Amino acid sequence: MRSFAIALFGLLALSSCEKEISINVPPVASELVVEASINQAIPTLNYVFINRTIDYFNPQLNLNGLNDAEVYITEGSIQGTDTLYSGTRWKFSLLSDSLLPGVYANLTFTGKENTPYKLDISMPDGKKVSGTTFIGKPPVIDSMQYWFQIEGKDTNSFFWMQWFDGPEQNNYRMAIYNNVDSLLLGWGAAQRFYTFDDELINNAMRPFRSLRPYSYGDTLNIYLSSIGRREYLFWESFGSAANNGGPFATPIAVKSNISGAIGSFTGYAIERKRIVLRYPK
């Protein structure tokens, strides 16, 4: 590390007496991005967000939020080894072209447990996006506890919970929304996310313990969801790419589960709990 620092210092010193060198980085073509989410419990978390990636060196914000798409979600059924998408077909319409650009929803849509769904998007230029997902059975949180640790003038708060993980292969995504208002308007409003599977603990009680502290008096709205394997792989790769050290780091491939765009169509089977981190009265 010391030799690298010396070499870097030497290069910087030389640059002070050399002419400025311009590096031309080719522009990155924008790509279509879709985040489609449905669930069986919370209407505000049923939506489809369509936008475009932004070139890091030429951030044109007008590329975000595409307002002219046709969006449909169709309910399916499993018949033997086949999945048929011949059930109710819902049109998801643009909520607002100014306040919520690119967000499509249908307030009459309610997802069902143990049901497959198909997403179809048509863009004005003829581009098609499609994908499938499945809303399974939500996990059932068996018990929860919380406790406090005093450090100087601060009181740190932690929580623990557990649920039963069945013998089948299960995948989970957890969102934690720290707010006295329990209404989560879009997954992006949550402050913390965890994605994990049952590779290490299977067919047994599955514990979860918060490692990073919360503040005394915080109100935690916990959304524990069962998701499909392809959806799990997407969110795992998304998290790795988001924490990859910026645009000059080694790229990580995001494992989309849709065709025609980057992104995911995720069916969440949600279990929701709320705890207030303070001493009982």
N, C-alpha and C positions, 0 to 999 in steps of 0.2 A: 504494500500500500504506500510506504514511504517513497519507494523508487518511482511509483506512478505519479505521486504528487510532485516530485522533483521534475520529472519529465514534462508534466503538464505546465509547471511554472516556467520551464525553459521555453516551451512553445509559446506561452503568453508573452514572454520577454522578447522573443524573436518577432512576434507579430507586431510589436510596437515600432519596429524599424522596417517593416515590409509593407507593401501596399495592401489595401483591403481586398480580400478575396470574396467574391460573391458565389454562393452555392445555389444552384437552381434545383429546387425540389419539385418534381412533377406533381401537378394537382391530382387530388384523389377524387375519382368520380363518385357522386352521391349514389346511394343505394336505398331502395325502399325498405322501411323498417316497420314491423307490426308487433304490437303487444296486445293480444286478445286474451281476456280473462273472463271466466264464468264460474259460478258457484251455486250452491243449493240453499244459501242462507241469507246473504246480504245483497240487496238489489243494487246498491251503489258500487259494488265491485264487479258488476257485469258490464263490460265495455270493450270496445276495440279502438286502439289508438294507432293512427297511421301517420308516419312522417318520413323524413329522409335523413340519412347521415349527413354530417357536416364536414367539409374539408377543414382540417385543423389549421391550414395556412390561409384559408379564404373562407372564414365563417359567415356565410350568408344566411341569416336567421329566417329569411322568407322561405327557405327550403323546408322548414319545419311545419307540421300540422297541415296535412292534405285534406281539403274540404270537399272534394268532388268525387268521392268513391261510392260505389254501390256495395253494401255489406249485408250479408245474410248468414244466419246460423240455423242449421237444420238438426232437429232431434233424430237420433237413430235408434235402432234396436238390434239386439244380438240374437240371431236365429241359428243355432247349432254353431258351426265354425265361421259363419258369415256375419258381417255387420252391414245392415241396410239403413240408408239414410232417406227414409220415406215418410218421416213423421212431420210434425209441425215445423214450418219454416218461418222464422222471424226476420223481419228487416230491421237492421240497426241504423238509425238515422243520426245525422250530425246534431250534436247538442247545441253548439253555438259556433258560428264561424269567426267570432272575434274573441270571446272570453275563453273558449275551450277549443281552439282550432285543432282539427284532426281527431276529435273524440266522438265516437259513435256509440249510441246506446238504444235500448228498447226497454222502457219502464214496465212493460207487461211481461217481460221474459222472467221466468223462474227456472233455474236448473233443477234437475232431479238426480237423486243418488243412483248409483249403478247404471248410468245411462251414457251412451256415446253421443258426441256432437261433431258436426262438420262445419267448417268455416269456409265461406266463399267471398272473395273480394274482387271486384272489377274496377279497374282504373280507366279514366277517359282515353288514355293512349292504347287501350286494348290489353294491357298487362293484367294477368290473372294471378291471384294469390289464393292458396287453399291449404287446409290443414285439418286434422282431426284430433280430438282429445276425449277424455273420459272423466266424468265425475264419479268417483268411487264412494266408499263408505267413510265418513269422517271418523277420526280417532276420538276416543272418549277419555278425557283427562280424569284420572282417578282421584288424585289428591294434589294439594298445593300447600306450600309453606313459605314464609318469608321471615327474615331476621335482619338485625342491624349490627353494624360495627362502628364504634366511635373512634375516629382518628383526629385528634386535635379538636378543632372547633366543628368538624364535619361529622355528620352521621350518615354513613354509607348504608345502602339497602340492597339486599340480594333476595332472590326467590328460587324456589325449587319446585318441580312438579313431575308427575309420572303418569304414564298411560300404558295400556297393554298393546304390545306389538304382536300381531298374529303370525302364524307359521309361513304365510306367503311373503314374497318379496315386497317390501313397503318402502315408500319414499316420502319425505316430508319437506315442507317449507313453512317456516314460522316467521310471522311479522309481528313486531311489537310497536304499538302506538302509544306514546307517553303523552296523554292528554286527558283532562277531565271530561271532555266531550268524546263519547265512545264511537261516534260516527266516522268511519274511515272512508273518505272520498277519494278513491283510487289508491292502489297499493303504494304508489310513490310517496304518500303522506307519512308512511311509517318510518320510524327512525332506525330500527335495527331489523336485519333479516338473517335467518339461519336456514341452510339447506343441508339435509343429511338423509342417510338411508339406514337400513337395519343390517348392514354387513357385519357389524361387531356385536350387536344385541338383537337376537331374533327369537320370536315365539316366547317372549318373556316381558316383564314389566320394563318399560323404557324410561329412564330418568333423564331429566334436563335440569341443569343448574346454571344460573346466570353467573358469569365470571367477572364481567365488568359491572361496577356498582351503579346503582341509581341513587337519587337523592331521597332523603326522608320526606314523606308526604307525596311522592309521585304517584300518579294513577296510571297503571299499566293495563292496556287493552291488548290481550294476547290472542293472536289468530294462528292456531295450529292447523295445518292443512295436510291432507293426504293428496299426493299428486302422482301422475304417471311417471314411468321410467324415462321416457324421452323428454318430458318436461323437466324432470329432475336434472338430466344431463345438460339441458339448455341453461337452467339457472345456475348450476355449478360452473359451467364455462363462462357464463355472463359475469359472475362474481370474480372469477380469476382474471378475466379481461379488464374489468373495471379497476382492479387493484394491481395492474401490471406495470405501473411506473411511468405512464404517460405515452405520448405518441412515438418516442424514439426507442421504446423497449421492444424486446422480441415479441412479435405478435402472437396472440393466442386465438385459435379458431373458436368461434362461438357456434355451438351445436344446435342450430335451429331445428324445430320440428314442424316447420311449414315449408311449402314450396313456393317459389316466386318472389321471396323476400327474405330478409334477415329477421329473426324474431321467434315468437312462440305463441301458440294457442294453448292455454293452460286451463284445465278444469280443476278447480279447488273444491275438495270436500272439507268444509271448514267446521272446526270446533272453536268456540270463542269463550274466553274467560276474562274477568276483570278483577284486579286487586288494587287496593289502596295501601301504599307502604307507609303505614303509621301505626303506633301502638293503639290497641283497642281501647275504647272509652270505658 
